[in-house]
């Protein structure tokens, strides 16, 4: 799966309402929207200006979730996968 597809899937998943399990893992609607927006902005930058712009993206999504005390689960895994893909793409340039 390519980077943009992964980002699109994460944005779509974060647009969905939270499930009870997500809430139990520490997710709030505000956090969900903020992370969805952050990933969406990264996606837009890459689409408009090309994948070479990935070197300018500094994803700190893990730190954001850590500050909010989000526990492991499906959304955390999804967001960390996006961050890993962005970091890997930066390293490949």
N, C-alpha and C positions, 0 to 999 in steps of 0.2 A: 504494500500500500504506500502511495507516495505521501509526501508531507502535507500538501494541500487537502488531500482527501481525509487524512487523519485529523487535521484542524477542523474541517467541515463537520466531520462526525462528532467531534467533541463539542462544537458550538451547538449542533442539533440536540445532543444529549443534555447539555446544560440549559437549553431553552425549555425542556420538559419540566413539569411540576415535580417537586421533590417527593420522593416516596417516604414512607414511615421509616424505613431502614436508613435512608440518607440523613434524615433528621436525627435519628439516634446516633449516627456517626459524627454529628456536629455541624452538619450543613444548615445554613440559613438561606432564605430567599435572597437576601442582600449579597451574601458571599457567592452564591450561585450566579447571580446576575453580573457581579463584578468580574468574576473569572471568565464567564462567557464573553463579556465585552472585551476583556484583555486578549483572549484568544482570537476573537473576531477581528480585532484591530490588526493583530499580527498577520492573519490570513489576508486581510485587505491590502496590507503593505506588500506582501509577497506577490499577490495577484497584479497589483498596479505597477510595481516597480521591478519585478523579477525576483527570482529566488536568491540572487546574489545579495539582496538586502537582509538575508537571514543573519549576516555577520553583525548587523546593527541591533538585532533583537537581543535583549538580555532577560530571558525568562527567569523569574524568581517565584514561580507558582508554588514551589515546594515550601518556600519560606512563608508565603502568604497563608497557606493551609496550616502550617505549623503554628503560626501566631494565633490562628483561629481554633487550634486544638482539634482539627479534623482527624478523625480516626480512619484507619484503613477500610476500604470498601470500593464499590464499583466506580463512583465518581472520582475519588482520590486517585485510583489506579488510572483512570482515563486521563485526568489532568497531568499526572506524572509522566504518562506515556507521551503526551504532547510535548511536555518540557524536554524529555529525553530526545525526541525526534528533532526538536529545534536545535538542541545542543549538538547532536550528531551531524545535522546539516551544516552547522557553523564550522565544525571540525573538518568537514569534507571539502570546504572551500579553500 
